[in-house]
Amino acid sequence: MSAGCGGPWPRCLCRGQRTAGWCWPPDITCWLRPSAHTSPQRILCHTYGRGRDQHIPVPGWPYSVICALETGRSSWTAPLDALRLAPGDDAATVTSGQMRELVERLMAAA
């Protein structure tokens, strides 16, 4: 794992950063649960292209997911962390804290 940009590591595909062969992009994705009427903390998640190219909000839970992507021609991925966002959470703040905690956990395990 490299915190800096110096070194013989390949460039990450997501932002041109140098890493030890991995790219860790975060993504916000929703687990749609339109018929789970008694489930707590559901919010309206935007969906795109469901049915007839309509953008329909569907009840569900948003998750911030961080995966490891291998650089190069492989399509190999490994989910590293997932965190459910609560209603009213700022996605950027939650995801940056999640990334910080993930890096700390990985450094402690190394």
N, C-alpha and C positions, 0 to 999 in steps of 0.2 A: 504494500500500500504506500502510495506517495502523496504527501501533502503539497509538494511543490511542483514546479514545471520543469525542473532540471532532471536529467537522467535519460537513460536509453529506452524509455518506455514508449509504446506506440501512442499515437494521438487518439483520444476518445472521439467516437463518431458524433456524440451529441453536441459538444461545444468546442472541439479542438483542444481539449485539455490533455495533458500527459498523465497517464495513470499506469498502474501495473497490469495493463491488459484488460481492464474492466471499465465499464461505464455504468453509473448508477442513476438513471433518470427516475424521478418521481412522477406519478400520474394520479389524478383523481378519477376514480371510477365509481359507478353506482351499482349497488345490488338492488335491483328493482323488486318491490314487494307490493303490488297494487291491491292484493286481496288480504293482506295481513292487517286488518282493521284495528286489532288490539295491540299491535307491536308499538313500543314506545320510541320516541325520538325519530320517527320517519319525517322526511322532508320531501318536497317536490323536486325531483331530479329531472334535468332536461334530457330528452332523448331526441335523436336525430334520425330521420329516415325510416321511422317505424310505420309500416303500412304504405301509405301513398305520399311519401316525401313530406310528411307533416312533422312539425316539431311539437311534441306533446309532453307536458310535464307529467311524470309518473311518480307516485309515492315510493320511496325507497331510502336506503342508507348510503351516503357517500363515504368512500374509503380512500385514504391516501396510501398508495402502494409504491414501494421502492423495490425495483428488480435490478439484478446484476445482468448486464448485457455484455457478451463477449465481443471484443472488437474483431474486425475481419469479416470473412464471408460466412461465418456461422450464424445461425438464427437461435442459438442456445440462450436461454434465459433462466434465471433462478430468482424467485421471489425472496426477498430478504426481510421485509417488514411490511405489515399492513396495520393501519390505524383507522378506526371509525371516527368520522367527524360528527360532532354533536351540532344540533341546530344553533346557528349564530356563530359558530367557529369561523375564524378567518383562515382559509385554506393555505395561504402563503405562510402565515405564522406557524400553523400546526405542522406543515410539511418541513419547514426549516428546522424546527425543534426536533422533529422525528429523524431527520437526516443527521443532525448533531448527535443525538442519542445513539443512533445506529453506528456511526463512526466510533464513538467512545466504546461501545460494546465490542466492536470488532477489534479495536486496538487492545482492549483488556484481554481478549481471548487469544491474541497472537503471542 
